[in-house]
Amino acid sequence: MNLPETDTSIFHSLRFVLVETSHPGNVGAAARAIKTMGFHRLVLVRPRFDNVLTHEEAIAFASGAQDILENAEIVDNIEKALDGCRFAAAVSARLREFSPPVLTPRKFAETVLPDVRINCALVFGNERYGLPNDAVESCQALIHIPANPVYSSLNLAQAVQVLAYESRIALLRNDTSVTENSPVGFHGQPASVEQIHGMLTHLEEALTAIGFLNPDNPKKLMPRLKRLFSRSGLETEEVNILRGIARQIEKRLTTGQRE
Ligand code: SAH
C-alpha cells in the first residue's frame, strides 16, 4: 500500500510519554515504533539512566530512528511531560477500581485523536510495575490493549507500536465525522490537563475548608471526583466555573460575605 505523507500537525503534536523506563533498549525500540508510524515526539519522565538517549543499546534498538532520540525530552515529573496537553491517556496493562473511562487503542485513535484542538499525550508505564495510580488518575482516559486475558502484558515498545499504528491508521483515514461520536464530546475549548489539575487542587482545598473532606480520613473522595470529571470531558469554561465555586466557598469562610 502506498501511503500518503503524514506531515500533519497531529503527527507532530501527539506525544508518547514513557514514565520511569528501565531498559535503554525499550527507549530505542519505542523511538523506532514512533518514527515508523510517522510520529515525532518522545518524552521521558525520570528514566532509570540519565544518559539513556545516548546509551548504545537505545541507539542500536532505535536503528534509523536516532533523530527521535536526539529530539526526545527528559523531564522529572508527569506534570511537565503533560504541559500544554488537553487530553492525556494512560496506557495500562491493568484495569483499576478508580480508573478514568477505558478505551481500546482503536476507539481512542478514531474518536479522540482526530480532533485537532486536543493536544494529546499517551502515557506508558515502567516495564516491571507499570504506571502508578496517581499518574493514571491525572489522565482523562485509560487505554487498555485487549490482549490475552491470561497473559496481557506486552513489552513496552510493542505497546507503543500498537498505539502508534492505530493512531496512524485512524489519522490516514482522515474522517472528520468520527469526532462527532467522541466519547469526550467537547463543544468548547477542551480544558488542559494543567487546568484540570489546578481545579482539583483548588476544589480539594475548599472541600477540606468546609469539612466535607477530612485530610486524616480522605477515603476515596478525590479519586472518585477525578473519575467523575474524567468521564465528562471538561471544557475550560467549566473548569473556571468549578474554580469560581471553590473560590466563593473560601471567601465565605474567611469573610462571611458573598463576592
Ligand atoms: N507489569 C506491568 C506491565 C508493564 S508493561 C503492569 O502490571 O502494569 C510496560 C507498559 O507497557 C505498561 O505500563 C503499559 O504502558 C504498556 N502495556 C503493556 N501491556 C499493555 C496492555 N495490554 N494494554 C495497555 N498497555 C500495555
Residues whose N, C-alpha, C, O or C-beta is under 5 A from the ligand:
A	BS01	SAH	V91 S92 A93 R94 V123 F124 G125 N126 E127 R128 Y129 G130 L131 I143 H144 I145 A147 S152 S153 L154 N155 L156 A159
